């Protein structure tokens, strides 16, 4: 599953994770810390939407 930042379009892909920001490949969105911010624009996790 992928999640897109509603502000800048950054995509978090659960399969790929985000190793540069401490999220190992396979990290599910539910397991991403609540204080996660978009690495491109800095908005919070609540500003992401699921993308199919």
N, C-alpha and C positions, 0 to 999 in steps of 0.2 A: 504494500500500500504506500502511496505517496501523499504528502501534505504540502500545500502551496501557501506561501506567505501572501496574504491578501494585499499587502502594501507594495512589495517590490517584485514578487514573482519567484523568489527563491524556492526551490523544491527540496523538501526533505524526503528521501527515499529510504524506507525502513530496511530494505535489503542492503543498501550501500552504507547506511549510517552516515556519520559525519566525523570521521576519525580526527580531522584537524581541530575539531571542537570537543573531543572527548567522548564521542558517541560511536561505539563499535558497530561494525556491520551486523545487521540483524536486530538492532535495538528497535523495539516496537515503540510507536508514538506514545502509547500509554505509559511506557517506561522512561520516556525522556523527562528529565527533571522539570518541575513546574516553573523554575526560574530560568529556563532556557530562553534565549533571545535569538532572533534571526541574525545570523552572522553577517548579513549584508546591510540590513537597515536598523536592526536593534529593537524591533517590536517584540512583544511577548508571545508566548506559545498560544495564547487565546486568539491571536490574529491569523492563525493558520486554518485552512479548510482542507478536508479530504479531497483528493483528486483521483479519478479513476483512469 
